[in-house]
Every structure is written in structure tokens, then in C-alpha cells.
Amino acid sequence: ELLQTITDDYAANYLWTGDISLDAFNLDCTFKDPTIEFSGLATFVRNTKPLAAIVDILARNTKSVLKSIALDEEQNAITTTWKMYGELKYGAVVDVDGRTTFTYDDKYQVVAYDEYWEIPPMEALLQLITLKK
């Protein structure tokens, strides 16, 4: 069930909107990507709530593409590989490949979300301000 929920979140474009299935996450879940780390589902919601409105204003053709998903029952983890793509209306393009490990507890709730990018964080952030021809 958790595997399907994570798959559905990618289909709902969560990498751009932050719209995850909240009930799949433990209230004390830790979240980490190459630029930030914090704890708590409430903090995640507070940090990502403005994303959907910003994306609607600044971006088009946004995609959260799930490339693969794998369950490791020994490690209580689901690992995904993905592509985040979007064209910003002012001419920049965001194109980042990465992977995320969702570690879950015995209630099948995510307790740790660890996201990694295939490019250095600064290169990914520079995509936000680099105009494409």
C-alpha cells in the first residue's frame, strides 16, 4: 500500500507542489534533500504549502517522473529514482534527476525521507536563474 501511495504522489507531481499523502508519513518524520534538513510533518507542510501557488505563477510543463521504485523489506525502505522537469515562464528550465529513499516503520509510515540529486546542489539551484535559448 505504501509503495502505491508513493507512486501516486509522483503522479500528482509532488516534487513541484509538495502535495504528498500526509497519512503515509509519521508526524516526526525527518526530511532531507541536498539543501535542507528538518524534522516534523507539520514543518514539511509549512515549508511546502506555498509551492503550488508559486508553481502556478512561475512554471509550466512541470513533471515529476517516477523512473523506478524498489522495495527493500530488510531495510524497511522504498527507493525511487525520478526526474523533475519544468519550464519557468521567464525562460529558465529545471531538469534534475535524483533518487529518494523513504524509510518506514512497523506501521508502514515514512519516518525518514532522504532525497539526493544527480547534480551538485549549486548546479541545480543555478537552473532557476539560467535562461535557456
C-alpha positions in Angstrom: 0.0 0.0 0.0 2.8 2.4 0.9 4.5 1.6 -2.5 1.3 2.6 -4.3 0.9 5.7 -2.3 4.4 6.9 -3.1 3.8 6.1 -6.8 0.6 8.1 -6.7 2.3 11.1 -5.1 4.8 11.2 -8.1 1.8 11.0 -10.5 0.3 14.0 -8.6 3.6 16.0 -9.3 4.6 16.2 -5.6 8.2 17.2 -6.4 6.8 20.5 -7.7 3.8 21.0 -5.4 4.8 19.4 -2.1 1.4 17.6 -2.2 2.2 14.3 -0.5 -0.2 11.8 1.1 0.2 13.1 4.6 -1.2 10.0 6.3 1.7 7.9 4.9 4.2 9.9 6.9 4.9 9.8 10.6 4.4 13.1 12.5 8.1 13.1 13.5 9.4 12.2 10.0 12.8 13.7 9.1 13.1 15.3 5.7 16.4 15.8 3.9 17.5 17.0 0.5 20.8 18.4 -0.6 19.9 21.9 0.5 17.9 21.5 3.8 17.1 19.1 6.6 14.4 19.3 9.1 12.0 17.2 11.3 8.3 17.0 11.5 5.4 16.6 9.1 4.0 20.0 10.2 7.2 21.7 9.2 7.1 20.0 5.8 3.6 21.2 5.3 4.6 24.8 6.4 7.6 24.7 4.1 5.9 23.4 1.0 2.4 24.9 1.3 3.2 28.0 -0.8 4.8 25.8 -3.6 1.6 25.1 -5.6 0.7 28.7 -5.9 4.3 29.7 -6.9 4.5 26.9 -9.4 1.2 28.0 -11.0 2.5 31.6 -11.3 6.1 30.8 -12.5 6.2 27.5 -14.2 4.6 25.4 -17.0 5.1 21.9 -18.2 6.1 20.7 -14.7 6.7 16.9 -14.3 7.6 14.6 -11.5 8.6 11.5 -13.5 8.9 8.3 -11.5 11.6 6.3 -13.3 11.9 3.4 -10.9 10.6 2.2 -7.5 12.0 -0.6 -5.4 11.1 -2.1 -2.1 13.8 -3.3 0.4 12.0 -5.1 3.1 15.2 -5.9 5.0 16.0 -2.2 5.3 12.3 -1.1 5.7 12.9 1.3 2.7 11.4 2.2 -0.6 13.8 3.8 -3.0 12.8 5.7 -6.1 14.6 7.3 -9.0 13.0 10.2 -10.7 13.2 13.2 -13.0 12.0 16.7 -12.0 11.4 18.8 -15.1 9.7 22.2 -15.6 9.9 25.3 -17.8 9.8 28.5 -15.9 7.8 31.2 -17.6 10.8 33.7 -17.6 12.9 31.3 -19.7 14.8 29.0 -17.2 14.4 25.2 -17.3 14.7 23.0 -14.3 15.9 19.5 -15.2 17.1 17.4 -12.3 17.4 13.6 -11.9 17.6 12.2 -8.4 16.6 9.4 -6.0 14.7 9.4 -2.8 14.7 6.8 0.0 11.6 6.5 2.1 12.4 4.6 5.3 9.3 3.3 7.1 8.4 2.0 10.5 6.5 -1.1 11.5 3.2 0.8 10.9 4.3 1.4 7.3 4.6 5.1 7.9 7.6 7.0 6.5 9.9 8.1 9.3 12.8 9.4 7.1 12.7 11.0 3.6 16.2 11.3 2.1 16.5 12.9 -1.3 19.6 13.0 -3.5 20.3 14.8 -6.7 22.5 13.5 -9.6 24.0 17.0 -10.0 25.6 19.3 -7.3 23.1 21.4 -5.4 24.5 24.6 -6.7 24.1 23.5 -10.3 20.5 22.6 -9.6 19.8 25.9 -8.0 21.5 27.8 -10.8 19.0 26.3 -13.2 16.4 28.6 -11.5 18.2 31.7 -12.8 19.9 30.5 -16.0 17.9 31.4 -19.1 17.7 28.9 -21.9 17.9 30.0 -25.5 
